[in-house]
Amino acid sequence: MGAVEALAQARRARLALPRNVRALSWVSFANDAASELAYPVVPLFLTVTLGAPVAAVGVIEGVAEGIAVGLRGLAGWLSDRWGERRLPWVGGGYGGSAMGRILVAAAPHWGWVLAGRVVDRLGKGARTAPRDALIRDSTPAPLLGAAFGYHRALDTAGAVVGPLAAVALLAVGLSFRSVLWFAVAPGFLALLLLRAVREAPKASTEPVVAVESGPLPRAFWMVLGIWVVFSLGNSSDVFLLLRAKELGLGTTLVVLAYAAYNVVYSGLAWPLGALSDRRRRELVLGGGLLVFGLVYLGFAVAPGSWAVWPLFAVYGAYIAATDGVARAWVADQVPGRAIGTAYGVFAAATGAALLLASVAAGLLWSHVSPAAPFVLGASAAGLAFVLLLLSSTRPGRATTSRAAPPPP
């Protein structure tokens, strides 16, 4: 019943969401349509067209994320230091991702794909923390969960359109490389849509200096530690796609299964975000961690290709319960002046953990078994769930504050 009420509340709140939130959500829709049109095709392009080994897929994903890790933290911090100016980082980041997709589509060997993925991820690293900070700056505190949920819902709607477009293009006989070229156009559309976004009003007219922000609060570091533990087992989703292929799904069905995951994610992200505004965020996040662990165990022991469909669908519920809600959870712990820095540190630390997880998954797949990366992921999710439970019951735990940001 709570989820139904949250969905109704989210629908009523749509028009109350600030213009920046709605505009950035449509920018993300276009960008993710481009990204997810390419994403399920890239591992197949690497292994089938370019002849790269599976271990190279893990290295490409891991190195690309790792190189972007430092920039994520730096971009968030600089967007706080530079008078809370977020848009230059957001625009440059989306532009970098658009250029990276061109390099991938033109790649004659897998080294070019690595370069393209690095440029793409550098773009993501530059924009992620400032974009999330801009959403936070633009949104009243009682609507944070709904705002991030709405953004993730539109972002993921693009992730539904992208794979479906890939299926249609593959069905008419286009090559993997041709599909990757088609993925370039929506990225440039995102840059056009970004023109509707404006800087949020500053919390103060005084200059921002490091001493004013102070250290990030203890509650933030507790939140970060839990999510890093989880991220150490949360390898790139390309391993889910490769596992689906290894279990016997054809290329078109692999892409459709990934689209089904994104349909569930898009449909649940907004209501679960709104639910986290009304209930404790830890409850929603804990449910997401449990779902992740069960899905990864399912991929580890899946008896055949039929199991891929329900697993991908349920996997969408995990990401809907964690992605936007985790961003709102961070915002609950940190004052507005330091929010860009906090998102940068959060993205950098979890990105470093994801780097290790992806490299480890590639090695485990190649040298142990295809099921091994999923056992690791389920174990990390279980440990993070226990830590979340302990942090929620101890004195001085991280709380989900609903205090409003300082008035302009």
JOLIN-V402267 format. One line per field, one symbol per residue. ss: DSSP state (h for helix, s for strand, l for the rest). phi: phi as a letter, one per 40 degrees, with the letter a starting at -180 (. if undefined). psi: psi as a letter, one per 40 degrees, with the letter a starting at -180 (. if undefined). A space follows every 10 residues. Layout:
BEGIN
ss: ???
phi: ???
psi: ???
END
This chain:
BEGIN
ss: lhhhhhhhhh hhhhhhllhh hhhhhhhhhh hhhhhhhhhh hhhhhhhhhl lllhhhhhhh hhhhhhhhhh hhhhhhhhhh hlllllhhhh hhhhhhhhhh hhhhhllllh hhhhhhhhhh hhhhhhhhhh hhhhhhhhll hhhhhhhhhh hhhhhhhhhh hhhhhhhhhh hllllhhhhh hhhhhhhhhh hhhhhhllll lllllllllh hhhllllhhh hhhhhhhhhh hllllllhhh hhhhhhllll hhhhhhhhhh hhhhhhhhhh hhhhhhhhll hhhhhhhhhh hhhhhhhhhh hllllhhhhh hhhhhhhhhh hhhhhhhhhh hhhllhhhhh hhhhhhhhhh hhhhhhhhhh hhhhhhhlll lhhhhhhhhh hhhhhhhhhh hhhlllllll llllllll
phi: .dcccccccc cccdccccdd ccccccccdc ccdcccccdc cdccdccccc gcccdccccd cccdccccdc cdcccccccc ccgfcbcdcc cccccccccc ccccccccac cccdcccccd cccccccccc ccccccccbc dcbdcccccc ccccdccccc cdcccccccc ccgccdcccc cccccccccd cccccccbcc dccaccccbd cccgcccddc ccdcdcccdc ccbccdcccc ccccccchcc dccdcccccc dcccdccbcc ccccccccbc cccccccccc cddccccccc bdcacccccc ccccdccdcc cbcccccccc cccbcdcbcc cccccccccc ccccdccccc ccccdcbbac cddccdcccc cccccccccc ccbccgccbc cbcccdcc
psi: dddddddddd ddedeehidd dddddddddd dddddeddde ddddddddde fiiddddddd dddddddedd dddddddddd dfffhddddd dddddddddd dddddeheie dddddddddd dddddddddd dddddddehi deeddddddd dddddddded dddddddddd deeiiddddd ddeddddddd dddeeeiiii hieieiihid dddaiiiddd dddddddddd deegiieddd ddddddeehi dddddddddd dddddddedd ddddddddih dddddddddd dddddddddd eheiddeddd dddddddddd edcddddddd ddehiddedd dddddddddd dddddddddd ddddddecid dddddddddd dddddddddd deeiieihig ieiiiii.
END
